[in-house]
Amino acid sequence: MKKDSRPVYQKQNSFFEIRHKDNNSLAETLERIKSVRKRDDFSEKMSQAHKQIFNQVCNDLFDSDSKDQFNQFSLNPSVVEEIATCSDSDLPRYLVHRYRYEIFPQLKTLDEYPPYLQIEPSSICNFRCIFCFETDPTFTDKASGFMGQMTLELFKKIIDQAAGNIEFLSLASRGEPMICKDIVPMLEYTRGKFLNLKLNTNASLLDEEKCHAILSGGVKTIVFSADAAEEPLYSKFRVNGKLSVILDNIERFQKIRQTSYPDLPVITRVSGVKFSDEQDLDSMQKVWGGLVDQVAFVKYNPWENVYNQPANGLDKACSDLWRRMFVWWDGKANPCDVDYKSTLSQGSIKEFDLSKLWRSSNYETLRSDHIESKRKNRNPCSACTVV
Ligand code: SF4
């Protein structure tokens, strides 16, 4: 079999490897940004702070001859692909929020809202993937208090606070979102509200109604989780999963997308955890590449037993503390889902709004500890690999 000659982009953000269809050219995207910049009809709708960020984006892309690549905004292939889903009028806003997502964590900059919000419709999962915290019985035991589904009322409250303030969101965290009994009205409620809404699913519960709900809701990127493209490897990792069911469900999703939503700008990705040498992206690409736009591996982190791991010696600050915040099904806010038992939680959305939680004193203390190379004193940061 001929080796796929398309480029593999290494180590972007949390990606271990990602392969794109490469339908969108970087040069064309830069030309498009240049022409939108000249029009200037977007700026009256932007705050002064966001205008400054947009100018910085353009400066980094077109005007800067700085050798400091670290803090410089640039376009990687994933971003180019996301830009292709934006209208010209949304493009400046998208770039502002992309800058907040990429560069704010590097500069340790905070504004009123997290650049990225992850909302958890359900902490319950029907799978027991071998690298996942869902294998920890002290977490999944019904009596533990960690298991549950978000109510539609709470979901709407969070979406109302996020809309207009946060543009990058995911509906996913510790559990499988499609288990949530209100996932269809939740998806309906997101329609037209966000520039970059992502949904992660193991695709096992993806029936026709849910496919329509995703495609007619506000989702821009749908990520199907799979770590292999052949059995028995697939179900060795995704315990309780069956590859033939997942393939059928993703094929049905794509058929519905093509027939009922042919012009909808949505990105599809199959993403797995790079856990062992038995996995390789070429095998993934052969099967999944024909079905979705992107195929990727993310880096493994010891999610399944992080609290019992020895300190790993990392002392660099965790970028997630300036990038994203999670809200669990019961309203609890948390800086990450590595800390799946919420030992680092800042409080609940039932008591404080998103902005207050993001700027809370608990969060600030955690950030200071990281800046001062004291993450080794925090469990589970001491054993976590996110930097
Ligand atoms: S456990 Fe700590 S270091 Fe790891 S992602 Fe969470 S906040 Fe960051």
Boltz pocket constraint, residues with backbone or C-beta under 6 A from the ligand:
constraints:
  - pocket:
      binder: B
      contacts: [[A, 318], [A, 319], [A, 320], [A, 321], [A, 335], [A, 336], [A, 337], [A, 338], [A, 339], [A, 344], [A, 375], [A, 380], [A, 381], [A, 382], [A, 384], [A, 385], [A, 386]]
      max_distance: 6.0
